[in-house]
Amino acid sequence: MTGPYGEGHKQAALALLETCKLTRPNVEAVMIDFMEWTLPRLYGLSKTVFHQGVQKFPSVYGYLFRRTRRRNTLAATTGRLRWYGLKRVAKLLEEVRPSVVVSTFPLSSSALSMLKMAGLTDIPTVTVITDHTDHSYWVHPGTDHYIVGSDKVRDGLVAMGVADYRIAVTGIPVRPTFLSGAVGRREEARARLGLDAGKPVVLLMGGGYGMMNEGMMKLAEEAAIGRAMQAVVVCGHNEKLRRKLAERLDRVAPGHDVHIAGFVSNMADYMAAADLIVTKPGGLTSSEAIAMRLPMVLYRPLPGQEEDNAEFLTQAGVAVRAEDDAELCRLVHRLVADGDTLARMRDKASRLHAETSTTEALEAIFAARHMPEPRWDRSALRVGV
């Protein structure tokens, strides 16, 4: 089960689905969008409201994230709002009869926990946390097992009362196409994308919904004018941004060689072609970059889980963080010219063993079928189905 609020939840689910099909042909894997299944009439609207809210009011999102990081009155109140659609989920489980249910989306983790606490299912449940964050919206008493991306997250879950043996530190799952790294793929990837094989490539990304700030736009403009490096900009689903940037670059540098794309399905090619990526630190994007040994410059993370991701990535030495537009441009130009620093960042990425994250996650998922059930206090269940 996955969800639509951020591309990362879906990409993590796809990583597990595709790897399962490749490595376990005797297993049938099914992917369900929790929100589309439980609220089909409000599905499109809910996505729009969420993404517009996060983009236009990030400080509000950050405030709520911090206030609910640990279980408290506000967190409990938002938890009770998640009871919608439980009957549809119970019906789905009855029809599919899965051996194990994996959730890469907090709301589906909550719903599955509530069904178990109400005695309506005894199917083993696994939650895959898709960011380097420990937050109460991921943690529920009916969850049997947790798959996390780092020791930092494991320690946070233990501090919240999750038993250590219920947590597997595997890394965040990434799709198979990212797992062979960029070594030996750069020239062919650049050829497929129509890029100059001899000029440094900087990849600019604002996430699946193209949340790109002025600093990144300015960087693309500098690349168009100076032409010392190639800029490749992926705007995701944000078609308005793609058109706006194309018009802006055509005005300031007619005939520029900046490559502008919308949502792409071959992101591994774009990462393989690049020397450096400038991005918001989403959990999946950063995990894919680590798997591809691609150094990162992080800029303007959203308050909340992206701040947690940025902290983990910079401490691991696989990313640096720019605090303002001027520093962003300086950092990128310096790193593009500094092959030794980029090589050290690539080496540190290789030590994180991202190439085994998805297979280790699958092993943990299948092991969860044989774990003892978690204990919970049924008196905490205040709302009936």
C-alpha positions as CSV (number, residue, x, y, z in Angstrom):
1,M,0.0,0.0,0.0
2,T,1.3,3.4,-1.0
3,G,-0.1,7.0,-1.3
4,P,0.0,10.1,-3.5
5,Y,1.4,12.8,-1.1
6,G,4.9,13.0,-2.5
7,E,6.4,10.8,-5.3
8,G,8.7,9.0,-2.9
9,H,6.0,6.8,-1.3
10,K,5.1,5.4,-4.7
11,Q,8.7,5.0,-5.9
12,A,9.6,3.0,-2.7
13,A,6.6,0.7,-3.4
14,L,7.6,0.3,-7.0
15,A,11.1,-0.5,-5.9
16,L,9.8,-3.4,-3.8
17,L,7.3,-4.5,-6.4
18,E,9.9,-4.6,-9.3
19,T,12.6,-6.3,-7.2
20,C,10.1,-8.9,-5.9
21,K,9.2,-9.8,-9.5
22,L,12.9,-10.1,-10.5
23,T,14.1,-12.1,-7.5
24,R,11.0,-14.0,-6.3
25,P,9.0,-15.2,-9.3
26,N,6.9,-17.5,-7.1
27,V,5.6,-14.5,-5.2
28,E,2.7,-12.3,-6.4
29,A,3.0,-8.7,-5.4
30,V,0.2,-6.2,-5.7
31,M,0.4,-2.4,-5.3
32,I,-2.6,-0.3,-4.1
33,D,-2.8,3.4,-3.7
34,F,-4.4,3.7,-0.2
35,M,-6.1,7.1,-0.9
36,E,-7.4,6.2,-4.3
37,W,-8.9,3.0,-2.8
38,T,-10.5,4.5,0.3
39,L,-11.5,8.0,-1.1
40,P,-11.8,7.7,-4.8
41,R,-14.1,10.7,-5.2
42,L,-11.7,13.0,-3.3
43,Y,-8.5,11.5,-4.6
44,G,-7.5,14.2,-7.1
45,L,-8.6,17.1,-4.8
46,S,-6.8,15.7,-1.8
47,K,-3.5,15.5,-3.8
48,T,-3.9,19.1,-5.0
49,V,-4.8,20.5,-1.5
50,F,-1.8,18.7,0.0
51,H,0.8,19.8,-2.5
52,Q,-0.5,23.4,-2.7
53,G,-0.5,23.6,1.0
54,V,3.0,22.4,1.5
55,Q,4.3,24.6,-1.3
56,K,2.5,27.8,-0.2
57,F,2.5,27.4,3.6
58,P,5.7,25.4,4.4
59,S,6.1,27.0,7.8
60,V,2.6,25.7,8.8
61,Y,3.6,22.2,7.6
62,G,6.8,22.5,9.6
63,Y,5.1,23.6,12.7
64,L,2.6,20.7,12.6
65,F,5.4,18.3,11.8
66,R,7.4,19.4,14.9
67,R,4.4,19.5,17.2
68,T,3.4,15.9,16.3
69,R,6.9,14.3,16.1
70,R,6.2,12.6,19.4
71,R,2.8,11.2,20.5
72,N,0.8,14.0,22.1
73,T,-2.8,15.4,22.1
74,L,-2.4,16.9,18.7
75,A,-0.9,13.7,17.2
76,A,-3.7,11.6,18.8
77,T,-6.3,13.9,17.4
78,T,-4.9,13.7,13.8
79,G,-4.6,9.9,14.3
80,R,-8.4,9.6,15.0
81,L,-9.0,11.4,11.7
82,R,-7.5,8.4,9.9
83,W,-10.4,6.1,10.5
84,Y,-12.1,6.8,7.1
85,G,-12.1,4.0,4.6
86,L,-11.4,1.2,7.1
87,K,-14.3,-0.9,5.8
88,R,-13.0,-0.7,2.3
89,V,-9.5,-1.7,3.4
90,A,-10.9,-4.7,5.4
91,K,-12.8,-5.7,2.3
92,L,-9.7,-5.5,0.2
93,L,-7.7,-7.7,2.6
94,E,-10.5,-10.2,2.5
95,E,-10.5,-10.3,-1.3
96,V,-6.8,-10.4,-1.8
97,R,-5.9,-12.5,1.3
98,P,-2.2,-11.4,1.4
99,S,0.5,-13.2,3.3
100,V,1.9,-9.8,4.4
101,V,0.9,-6.2,3.9
102,V,3.7,-3.6,3.3
103,S,2.9,0.1,3.7
104,T,5.1,2.9,2.4
105,F,2.5,5.6,3.3
106,P,1.8,6.8,6.9
107,L,-2.0,6.8,6.6
108,S,-2.2,3.2,5.4
109,S,0.1,2.2,8.2
110,S,-2.3,3.8,10.6
111,A,-5.4,2.1,9.0
112,L,-3.8,-1.3,9.1
113,S,-2.8,-0.9,12.7
114,M,-6.4,0.1,13.6
115,L,-7.8,-3.0,11.9
116,K,-5.4,-5.2,13.8
117,M,-6.2,-3.5,17.1
118,A,-9.9,-4.0,16.4
119,G,-9.4,-7.7,15.8
120,L,-10.5,-7.4,12.2
121,T,-7.3,-8.9,10.7
122,D,-4.2,-10.8,11.9
123,I,-2.2,-10.4,8.7
124,P,1.5,-9.4,9.4
125,T,2.1,-5.7,8.6
126,V,5.3,-3.9,7.7
127,T,5.9,-0.2,7.5
128,V,8.7,1.1,5.2
129,I,9.7,4.6,6.3
130,T,10.6,6.6,3.2
131,D,12.6,9.4,4.9
132,H,15.4,9.6,7.4
133,T,13.0,10.7,10.0
134,D,11.4,9.4,13.2
135,H,7.8,10.7,13.5
136,S,4.7,9.6,15.3
137,Y,2.7,9.5,12.1
138,W,4.7,6.4,11.1
139,V,4.5,4.6,14.4
140,H,1.5,2.5,15.3
141,P,0.9,-0.2,17.9
142,G,-0.4,-2.8,15.5
143,T,2.6,-2.6,13.2
144,D,4.7,-5.8,13.3
145,H,7.9,-4.6,11.7
146,Y,9.6,-1.4,10.5
147,I,12.0,-1.0,7.6
148,V,14.2,2.1,8.0
149,G,16.9,3.9,6.1
150,S,19.5,4.5,8.8
151,D,20.6,3.9,12.4
152,K,19.4,7.5,13.1
153,V,15.8,6.5,12.4
154,R,16.1,3.2,14.3
155,D,17.4,5.1,17.4
156,G,14.5,7.5,17.1
157,L,11.9,4.7,16.9
158,V,13.5,2.9,19.9
159,A,13.2,6.2,21.9
160,M,9.5,6.2,21.0
161,G,9.0,2.7,22.5
162,V,9.4,0.4,19.4
163,A,11.3,-2.8,20.3
164,D,14.7,-2.9,18.6
165,Y,14.1,-6.4,17.2
166,R,11.1,-5.0,15.2
167,I,13.3,-2.6,13.2
168,A,15.4,-3.5,10.2
169,V,18.0,-1.0,9.0
170,T,18.3,-1.7,5.3
171,G,18.4,1.6,3.6
172,I,15.5,3.1,1.7
173,P,14.4,0.8,-1.2
174,V,15.2,2.0,-4.7
175,R,14.2,0.6,-8.0
176,P,16.6,-1.9,-9.8
177,T,17.5,0.6,-12.6
178,F,19.4,2.7,-10.0
179,L,21.4,-0.1,-8.5
180,S,24.2,-0.6,-11.0
181,G,25.6,2.9,-10.3
182,A,26.8,5.4,-12.8
183,V,30.2,3.8,-13.5
184,G,30.4,2.9,-17.2
185,R,27.0,4.4,-17.9
186,R,27.9,8.1,-18.2
187,E,28.8,8.3,-21.9
188,E,25.9,6.2,-23.1
189,A,23.4,8.1,-20.8
190,R,24.7,11.4,-22.2
191,A,24.3,10.2,-25.7
192,R,20.7,9.0,-25.1
193,L,19.9,12.4,-23.7
194,G,21.6,14.4,-26.4
195,L,24.2,15.9,-24.0
196,D,27.8,16.9,-24.7
197,A,30.1,14.0,-23.5
198,G,32.9,16.4,-22.6
199,K,31.2,19.1,-20.6
200,P,30.3,18.8,-16.9
201,V,26.6,18.1,-16.3
202,V,24.6,19.5,-13.3
203,L,21.2,18.1,-12.7
204,L,18.6,20.4,-11.2
205,M,15.5,18.8,-9.6
206,G,12.6,20.1,-7.5
207,G,10.9,16.8,-6.7
208,G,8.1,15.1,-8.5
209,Y,6.0,18.3,-8.3
210,G,8.7,20.7,-9.5
211,M,9.0,22.8,-6.3
212,M,11.9,24.8,-7.7
213,N,13.1,28.1,-6.1
214,E,14.6,31.2,-7.6
215,G,18.2,30.1,-6.7
216,M,17.9,27.0,-8.9
217,M,16.3,29.1,-11.7
218,K,19.3,31.5,-11.4
219,L,21.7,28.6,-11.6
220,A,20.1,27.4,-14.8
221,E,20.3,30.9,-16.2
222,E,24.1,31.1,-15.3
223,A,24.7,27.8,-17.1
224,A,22.8,29.1,-20.2
225,I,24.8,32.3,-20.3
226,G,28.3,31.0,-19.3
227,R,28.2,27.6,-20.9
228,A,31.1,26.3,-18.8
229,M,28.7,23.5,-17.7
230,Q,25.6,21.8,-18.9
231,A,22.4,22.2,-16.8
232,V,19.7,19.7,-17.0
233,V,16.4,20.7,-15.3
234,V,13.7,18.2,-14.5
235,C,10.5,20.0,-13.6
236,G,8.4,16.9,-12.7
237,H,4.6,17.4,-13.0
238,N,5.0,21.2,-12.9
239,E,4.3,22.0,-16.6
240,K,3.9,25.7,-15.7
241,L,7.4,25.8,-14.3
242,R,8.8,24.1,-17.4
243,R,7.2,26.6,-19.8
244,K,8.3,29.6,-17.6
245,L,11.9,28.4,-17.4
246,A,12.1,27.8,-21.1
247,E,10.8,31.2,-21.9
248,R,13.2,32.9,-19.4
249,L,16.2,31.1,-20.7
250,D,15.3,31.8,-24.3
251,R,15.2,35.5,-23.4
252,V,18.5,35.8,-21.7
253,A,20.5,33.3,-23.8
254,P,19.1,32.5,-27.2
255,G,20.4,29.2,-28.5
256,H,21.4,27.9,-25.0
257,D,22.1,24.2,-24.4
258,V,20.1,23.9,-21.1
259,H,18.1,20.7,-21.3
260,I,14.6,21.2,-19.8
261,A,12.3,18.2,-19.1
262,G,9.0,17.6,-17.4
263,F,8.2,14.4,-15.5
264,V,10.6,11.6,-16.7
265,S,10.4,7.9,-16.4
266,N,14.2,7.4,-17.1
267,M,15.5,9.2,-14.1
268,A,18.4,6.8,-13.8
269,D,19.7,8.0,-17.1
270,Y,19.6,11.6,-16.0
271,M,21.5,10.7,-12.8
272,A,24.0,8.6,-14.6
273,A,24.7,11.5,-17.0
274,A,25.3,14.0,-14.2
275,D,28.4,15.0,-12.2
276,L,26.3,16.7,-9.5
277,I,22.7,17.0,-8.6
278,V,21.0,20.1,-7.0
279,T,17.8,19.1,-5.3
280,K,15.5,19.2,-2.4
281,P,16.4,16.3,-0.1
282,G,13.4,14.0,-0.6
283,G,14.0,10.5,0.8
284,L,13.7,8.6,-2.5
285,T,15.6,11.1,-4.7
286,S,18.5,11.2,-2.3
287,S,18.5,7.4,-2.0
288,E,18.6,7.0,-5.7
289,A,21.4,9.6,-5.9
290,I,23.4,7.6,-3.3
291,A,22.9,4.4,-5.3
292,M,24.2,6.1,-8.4
293,R,27.1,7.6,-6.5
294,L,25.9,11.1,-7.4
295,P,27.1,14.0,-5.1
296,M,24.3,16.3,-4.0
297,V,23.9,20.0,-3.2
298,L,20.8,20.4,-1.1
299,Y,18.8,23.6,-1.2
300,R,15.8,24.9,0.7
301,P,14.5,21.6,2.2
302,L,10.9,21.8,3.4
303,P,10.6,22.0,7.2
304,G,10.0,18.5,8.5
305,Q,11.2,15.3,7.0
306,E,13.3,17.0,4.4
307,E,15.3,18.8,7.2
308,D,15.9,15.4,8.8
309,N,17.0,14.0,5.4
310,A,19.4,17.0,4.9
311,E,21.0,16.4,8.3
312,F,21.6,12.7,7.6
313,L,23.0,13.3,4.1
314,T,25.4,16.1,5.1
315,Q,26.6,14.1,8.1
316,A,27.2,11.1,5.9
317,G,29.4,13.3,3.6
318,V,27.4,12.6,0.4
319,A,25.9,16.1,0.2
320,V,26.5,19.7,1.0
321,R,23.9,22.3,1.8
322,A,23.6,25.8,0.5
323,E,21.8,28.4,2.7
324,D,21.1,31.1,0.1
325,D,21.0,31.8,-3.6
326,A,24.5,33.2,-3.7
327,E,26.0,30.3,-1.8
328,L,24.2,27.8,-4.0
329,C,25.8,29.2,-7.2
330,R,29.2,29.4,-5.5
331,L,29.0,25.8,-4.3
332,V,28.0,24.4,-7.6
333,H,30.6,26.2,-9.6
334,R,33.3,25.2,-7.1
335,L,32.3,21.5,-6.9
336,V,32.0,21.2,-10.7
337,A,35.7,22.3,-10.9
338,D,36.8,20.2,-8.0
339,G,37.1,16.6,-9.1
340,D,38.8,15.5,-5.9
341,T,35.9,16.6,-3.7
342,L,33.4,15.0,-6.0
343,A,35.4,11.7,-5.9
344,R,35.4,11.8,-2.1
345,M,31.6,12.3,-2.0
346,R,31.2,9.4,-4.4
347,D,33.4,7.2,-2.2
348,K,31.3,8.0,0.9
349,A,28.1,7.2,-1.1
350,S,29.5,3.8,-1.9
351,R,30.0,3.0,1.8
352,L,26.3,3.4,2.4
353,H,25.6,0.1,0.5
354,A,22.5,1.4,-1.2
355,E,22.7,-1.3,-3.8
356,T,21.5,-3.9,-1.3
357,S,18.8,-1.8,0.3
358,T,15.8,-3.2,-1.6
359,T,16.8,-6.9,-1.4
360,E,17.5,-6.5,2.3
361,A,14.1,-4.8,2.8
362,L,12.4,-7.7,1.0
363,E,14.2,-10.3,3.3
364,A,13.0,-8.3,6.3
365,I,9.5,-8.2,4.9
366,F,9.3,-12.0,4.5
367,A,10.8,-12.6,7.9
368,A,8.1,-10.4,9.4
369,R,5.6,-13.1,8.6
370,H,7.1,-15.3,11.4
371,M,7.5,-12.6,14.1
372,P,5.5,-12.7,17.3
373,E,2.6,-10.3,17.3
374,P,3.2,-6.9,19.0
375,R,1.4,-6.2,22.3
376,W,-0.9,-3.3,22.6
377,D,-3.3,-1.8,25.0
378,R,-6.8,-2.2,23.5
379,S,-8.1,0.4,25.9
380,A,-6.3,3.0,23.6
381,L,-8.9,2.1,20.9
382,R,-11.5,4.8,21.3
383,V,-13.4,4.7,18.0
384,G,-15.3,1.7,16.7
385,V,-15.3,0.7,13.0
